């Protein structure tokens, strides 16, 4: 008898599917929050005591709290406490700090950090809904509380982009202050300016 893919699945099958999905989302959340506690602190060291850094300090502190509370909640819901996810998150932050940020200005590096924060919010929105569906109410309630705190912080971080607009020298400086990083950034900027000059001086085809 041929299987009908449109046939309804059993409630037990749906529960197993949702629980497996929850486990994957939780692993991703451990990874994302590990990055949220580490990379804002890297940005703070680079920027100094300026408005964007002050907002990131609050984000990192919230991530610290989340990584303390989350293992308790997921254990209650019989979900994995993902040490691997935390390790991967730390590795991504280190990789970005050591390699990727060599190519970035300060404002681009800040916007990349914002991108990670937005990803975290999107992830927790989805996680809350899947947890409700799976009747993992403790986790769903934790997600709602997390969103109530992180969304305003993200909004503040987005608003802090104004500081870069009013401080172009800081915004366009190399994100990394190590001599090698500054030299690498200056070389990259030189190539960009040369390419732009060639584009402006090359005659357009008739």
VOPAGU-2260 file (C-alpha; in pm, 1 decimal, decimal comma):
REM VOPAGU-2260
SITE   aa  ch    i         X         Y         Z
SITE  UNK   A    0       0,0       0,0       0,0
SITE  UNK   A    1     144,4     334,3    -103,6
SITE  UNK   A    2     211,4     586,9     174,9
SITE  UNK   A    3      -6,2     897,2     164,6
SITE  UNK   A    4     213,6    1195,9     260,6
SITE  UNK   A    5     -99,8    1403,9     330,2
SITE  UNK   A    6    -228,7    1163,7     593,5
SITE  UNK   A    7    -246,4    1302,4     945,8
SITE  UNK   A    8      29,6    1199,3    1183,4
SITE  UNK   A    9     -42,4    1065,4    1529,0
SITE  UNK   A   10     -22,6    1296,9    1832,7
SITE  UNK   A   11     268,5    1095,0    1970,3
SITE  UNK   A   12     459,8    1138,4    1643,6
SITE  UNK   A   13     394,4    1513,7    1649,0
SITE  UNK   A   14     520,2    1533,3    2007,7
SITE  UNK   A   15     840,5    1345,6    1923,3
SITE  UNK   A   16     897,1    1570,5    1622,1
SITE  UNK   A   17     838,5    1889,1    1821,2
SITE  UNK   A   18    1061,4    1770,5    2105,5
SITE  UNK   A   19    1345,9    1689,9    1865,3
SITE  UNK   A   20    1300,3    2031,0    1703,5
SITE  UNK   A   21    1305,5    2195,4    2045,4
SITE  UNK   A   22    1631,6    2019,3    2128,5
SITE  UNK   A   23    1793,1    2156,1    1811,2
SITE  UNK   A   24    1666,3    2509,1    1878,1
SITE  UNK   A   25    1792,8    2494,0    2236,2
SITE  UNK   A   26    2138,9    2390,5    2116,3
SITE  UNK   A   27    2138,0    2687,0    1878,6
SITE  UNK   A   28    2029,3    2917,7    2160,6
SITE  UNK   A   29    2320,5    2810,8    2381,0
SITE  UNK   A   30    2551,1    2892,2    2089,2
SITE  UNK   A   31    2386,2    3228,0    2021,6
SITE  UNK   A   32    2386,9    3338,2    2385,1
SITE  UNK   A   33    2751,2    3241,5    2426,6
SITE  UNK   A   34    2828,5    3473,6    2136,7
SITE  UNK   A   35    2602,3    3740,1    2291,1
SITE  UNK   A   36    2800,8    3735,0    2613,8
SITE  UNK   A   37    3143,2    3736,4    2448,1
SITE  UNK   A   38    3135,2    3952,1    2138,1
SITE  UNK   A   39    2970,2    4259,9    2288,7
SITE  UNK   A   40    3253,1    4264,8    2543,1
SITE  UNK   A   41    3505,7    4257,4    2258,8
SITE  UNK   A   42    3326,0    4552,8    2098,6
SITE  UNK   A   43    3328,1    4737,0    2433,0
SITE  UNK   A   44    3706,1    4702,4    2459,2
SITE  UNK   A   45    3742,6    4842,5    2109,3
SITE  UNK   A   46    3498,4    5132,3    2137,7
SITE  UNK   A   47    3570,0    5256,3    2488,6
SITE  UNK   A   48    3314,3    5431,2    2708,2
SITE  UNK   A   49    3073,6    5553,6    2437,8
SITE  UNK   A   50    2693,3    5508,2    2402,1
SITE  UNK   A   51    2706,0    5197,4    2176,7
SITE  UNK   A   52    2941,7    5024,6    2422,5
SITE  UNK   A   53    2713,0    5108,1    2714,9
SITE  UNK   A   54    2421,6    4934,2    2543,3
SITE  UNK   A   55    2633,3    4629,9    2459,1
SITE  UNK   A   56    2737,6    4603,1    2823,5
SITE  UNK   A   57    2371,2    4555,1    2915,7
SITE  UNK   A   58    2328,2    4293,4    2642,4
SITE  UNK   A   59    2627,9    4094,9    2764,5
SITE  UNK   A   60    2500,6    4108,4    3123,2
SITE  UNK   A   61    2160,9    3976,6    3012,0
SITE  UNK   A   62    2330,2    3694,0    2821,6
SITE  UNK   A   63    2524,3    3606,1    3137,8
SITE  UNK   A   64    2197,6    3574,4    3327,8
SITE  UNK   A   65    2037,2    3372,6    3048,2
SITE  UNK   A   66    2319,7    3120,4    3042,5
SITE  UNK   A   67    2277,9    3066,1    3417,6
SITE  UNK   A   68    1899,1    3021,1    3406,1
SITE  UNK   A   69    1864,5    2832,8    3076,2
SITE  UNK   A   70    2023,7    2501,3    3187,8
SITE  UNK   A   71    1777,9    2479,0    3477,6
SITE  UNK   A   72    1477,5    2535,2    3250,3
SITE  UNK   A   73    1581,1    2296,8    2973,5
SITE  UNK   A   74    1665,7    2023,6    3224,1
SITE  UNK   A   75    1314,6    2058,9    3367,0
SITE  UNK   A   76    1176,2    2006,2    3015,8
SITE  UNK   A   77    1406,9    1706,4    2953,9
SITE  UNK   A   78    1604,8    1890,0    2688,7
SITE  UNK   A   79    1984,0    1891,0    2643,6
SITE  UNK   A   80    2212,3    2135,8    2820,9
SITE  UNK   A   81    2433,2    2200,2    2521,5
SITE  UNK   A   82    2792,6    2250,2    2630,9
SITE  UNK   A   83    2883,8    2190,1    2268,0
SITE  UNK   A   84    2665,0    2482,0    2161,4
SITE  UNK   A   85    2841,6    2709,4    2407,2
SITE  UNK   A   86    3178,4    2590,2    2278,0
SITE  UNK   A   87    3078,1    2654,8    1918,0
SITE  UNK   A   88    2953,0    3001,7    2009,8
SITE  UNK   A   89    3282,8    3083,6    2178,5
SITE  UNK   A   90    3473,8    2949,1    1876,7
SITE  UNK   A   91    3272,7    3166,0    1635,2
SITE  UNK   A   92    3341,8    3474,6    1847,0
SITE  UNK   A   93    3713,4    3396,8    1851,1
SITE  UNK   A   94    3718,3    3335,5    1474,5
SITE  UNK   A   95    3541,6    3662,1    1406,9
SITE  UNK   A   96    3769,0    3852,5    1643,2
SITE  UNK   A   97    4091,0    3709,3    1501,1
SITE  UNK   A   98    4008,2    3702,2    1129,1
SITE  UNK   A   99    3678,7    3849,5    1007,4
SITE  UNK   A  100    3702,5    4178,6    1195,3
SITE  UNK   A  101    4036,8    4253,7    1029,4
SITE  UNK   A  102    3830,6    4350,9     723,9
SITE  UNK   A  103    3578,6    4567,5     909,8
SITE  UNK   A  104    3550,7    4926,1    1020,4
SITE  UNK   A  105    3424,6    4995,6    1371,7
SITE  UNK   A  106    3069,8    5065,6    1256,9
SITE  UNK   A  107    3058,6    4754,5    1036,7
SITE  UNK   A  108    3179,2    4542,8    1325,3
SITE  UNK   A  109    2908,8    4694,2    1545,9
SITE  UNK   A  110    2643,5    4624,1    1282,3
SITE  UNK   A  111    2766,4    4265,0    1256,8
SITE  UNK   A  112    2711,9    4234,6    1631,9
SITE  UNK   A  113    2359,6    4375,7    1586,2
SITE  UNK   A  114    2297,1    4111,2    1322,3
SITE  UNK   A  115    2380,4    3840,1    1574,4
SITE  UNK   A  116    2147,1    4000,9    1827,4
SITE  UNK   A  117    1861,1    4006,3    1577,3
SITE  UNK   A  118    1923,9    3641,2    1500,8
SITE  UNK   A  119    1893,5    3564,9    1871,1
SITE  UNK   A  120    1558,0    3742,5    1895,2
SITE  UNK   A  121    1422,4    3560,8    1588,5
SITE  UNK   A  122    1540,2    3230,6    1732,6
SITE  UNK   A  123    1370,7    3283,7    2069,1
SITE  UNK   A  124    1045,4    3395,2    1902,4
SITE  UNK   A  125    1037,6    3062,1    1718,6
SITE  UNK   A  126    1153,6    2866,9    2023,6
SITE  UNK   A  127     869,2    3008,7    2234,1
SITE  UNK   A  128     607,1    2902,9    1979,1
SITE  UNK   A  129     745,7    2551,5    1937,5
SITE  UNK   A  130     770,6    2515,6    2315,6
SITE  UNK   A  131     404,1    2613,8    2352,3
SITE  UNK   A  132     308,5    2358,1    2090,9
SITE  UNK   A  133     511,5    2091,8    2273,1
SITE  UNK   A  134     358,2    2199,1    2606,7
SITE  UNK   A  135     700,1    2286,3    2741,3
SITE  UNK   A  136     543,3    2572,5    2931,9
SITE  UNK   A  137     838,5    2649,3    3160,0
SITE  UNK   A  138    1062,9    2701,3    2856,9
SITE  UNK   A  139     796,7    2901,0    2671,1
SITE  UNK   A  140     751,0    3131,2    2971,8
SITE  UNK   A  141    1128,3    3172,4    2999,3
SITE  UNK   A  142    1139,2    3271,6    2631,3
SITE  UNK   A  143     864,6    3530,5    2682,7
SITE  UNK   A  144    1057,6    3683,9    2973,0
SITE  UNK   A  145    1380,6    3678,6    2769,9
SITE  UNK   A  146    1213,2    3858,0    2479,2
SITE  UNK   A  147    1063,2    4119,8    2711,9
SITE  UNK   A  148    1417,4    4210,8    2819,4
SITE  UNK   A  149    1622,8    4155,7    2503,1
SITE  UNK   A  150    1396,1    4334,9    2254,7
SITE  UNK   A  151    1431,6    4673,2    2429,9
SITE  UNK   A  152    1807,5    4621,0    2447,6
SITE  UNK   A  153    1817,3    4548,7    2074,4
SITE  UNK   A  154    1613,8    4863,7    2008,7
SITE  UNK   A  155    1858,9    5065,0    2220,3
SITE  UNK   A  156    2152,5    4912,2    2031,8
SITE  UNK   A  157    1994,9    5005,6    1699,0
SITE  UNK   A  158    1934,9    5359,8    1822,2
SITE  UNK   A  159    2300,9    5382,0    1924,7
SITE  UNK   A  160    2396,6    5365,2    1556,0
SITE  UNK   A  161    2331,1    5740,2    1560,1
SITE  UNK   A  162    2654,1    5783,0    1754,1
SITE  UNK   A  163    2855,0    5647,4    1460,4
SITE  UNK   A  164    2682,3    5891,2    1222,7
SITE  UNK   A  165    2798,4    6180,8    1441,6
SITE  UNK   A  166    3149,6    6040,5    1485,8
SITE  UNK   A  167    3266,6    5944,2    1134,3
SITE  UNK   A  168    3636,9    5923,0    1222,5
SITE  UNK   A  169    3562,0    5662,5    1487,4
SITE  UNK   A  170    3306,7    5487,1    1266,8
SITE  UNK   A  171    3547,5    5446,2     975,7
SITE  UNK   A  172    3848,6    5346,9    1182,8
SITE  UNK   A  173    3970,9    4987,9    1188,8
SITE  UNK   A  174    3765,6    4783,8    1432,8
SITE  UNK   A  175    4081,0    4617,7    1565,7
SITE  UNK   A  176    4351,2    4834,3    1727,5
SITE  UNK   A  177    4640,3    4589,8    1700,1
SITE  UNK   A  178    4914,2    4729,0    1471,4
SITE  UNK   A  179    4884,0    4437,5    1229,5
SITE  UNK   A  180    4507,1    4482,0    1209,6
SITE  UNK   A  181    4539,6    4854,9    1144,7
SITE  UNK   A  182    4794,6    4796,2     871,3
SITE  UNK   A  183    4573,7    4529,9     713,3
SITE  UNK   A  184    4273,3    4761,6     729,0
SITE  UNK   A  185    4467,9    5049,2     573,9
SITE  UNK   A  186    4575,3    4820,9     289,6
SITE  UNK   A  187    4217,4    4707,5     230,1
SITE  UNK   A  188    4092,1    5068,6     229,8
SITE  UNK   A  189    4366,0    5161,4     -16,7
SITE  UNK   A  190    4256,1    4886,9    -256,9
SITE  UNK   A  191    3891,4    4998,3    -224,0
SITE  UNK   A  192    3981,2    5359,3    -305,0
SITE  UNK   A  193    4196,1    5252,8    -599,3
SITE  UNK   A  194    3913,4    5038,8    -738,6
SITE  UNK   A  195    3667,6    5325,5    -693,0
SITE  UNK   A  196    3902,6    5568,9    -869,4
SITE  UNK   A  197    3939,7    5329,5   -1162,2
SITE  UNK   A  198    3562,0    5291,2   -1190,7
SITE  UNK   A  199    3518,4    5668,8   -1203,9
SITE  UNK   A  200    3795,1    5724,2   -1461,0
SITE  UNK   A  201    3719,0    5431,9   -1693,0
SITE  UNK   A  202    3523,0    5557,4   -1996,9
SITE  UNK   A  203    3177,8    5412,3   -2030,0
SITE  UNK   A  204    3099,8    5223,3   -2350,5
SITE  UNK   A  205    2909,5    5425,6   -2606,8
